[in-house]
């Protein structure tokens, strides 16, 4: 049952990569993935992104978690800049 839940968990776009990965690790403790654990976690991380280009990039990399966290940081930075531009245009 836990295996099914793990393979069907969906990442909330507002959920950080670190929180999502922690959730996956907790769920995986109850599964018998053995040597395939890291590959399974990477797959779930990849499918947690709706951006297909990002999915391809993550699949091709051995550093998927690091890349996902970097993208997340970049996205936050862009959002802050956009918010600053809106405030500046309002004054």
N, C-alpha and C positions, 0 to 999 in steps of 0.2 A: 504494500500500500504506500509506504514512504517513497519508494522508487517512482511510482506513478505520480505522486504529488511533486516530487523534485523535477521530473521531466515535463511537468505542465505548469510550473511556476512562471509567472510573467513579471518582468521588472516594470514597476511604475516609473514613468519618465522622470518624475521628481525624486525618485529614490537614488541615492548615491551608489556608485559602483561598490564602494566598501561595504555599505549596509547590505546590498544585494548579495555580494559574495559571502558575507557573514551568515546570511540567511541560508544560502545554498550549503555552506559548510555544516551548519547545524542540522539541516535536513539529511545531508549525506552520511552523517554519523550512524544513521539507522539503516543504511543500505550496505550491501556487500559489493562495492565497486572494485575493491582491490587495486590492481595496477592501473585500472582505467579511470580512477577517481579524478585525476587532474584533467584528463581529456573530457570527461563528462561535465565538470565544472566550467571548463572553457566553452563547451558547446552551449550550455545554458546561458552563459554570459553573452555570447555572440547573438543568440536568438532573442536576447533581452533588448536589443537595439532594433528600432524600426527602419533605420537608415541602411539600405542594402550595400552602399559603398563601404560603410563602416563595418558591416558584417563581413564583407570580403576581406577587408584589411585585417580584421581580427583573426579570421580563419587562417590567413597566410602567415601570421606572426606567432612566434614562440613567446612573445611578451604581451599577450592579449590584455591582461589585467592592467598593466602599466599604460598601454595605449588608450584603453577605455577611460582610465582615470585622467590622463592628459586631456582627452577630448572633453571630458566632463568639466575640467578646470577652464578650458578654453571657452566652452559654452557659457559658463558662469561669468567669465570676464566680458564676453560680448554682451550679455544681458545687462551687466552693470553699466557698460558704456552706452548702451541704448537708453537706459533709464536716465543717465546723466544728460544725454542729448535732449531727451524729452523735457527734463527740468529746465535746461538752458533755453529751450525754445519757448517755454511758458513765461519766462521772465522778461 
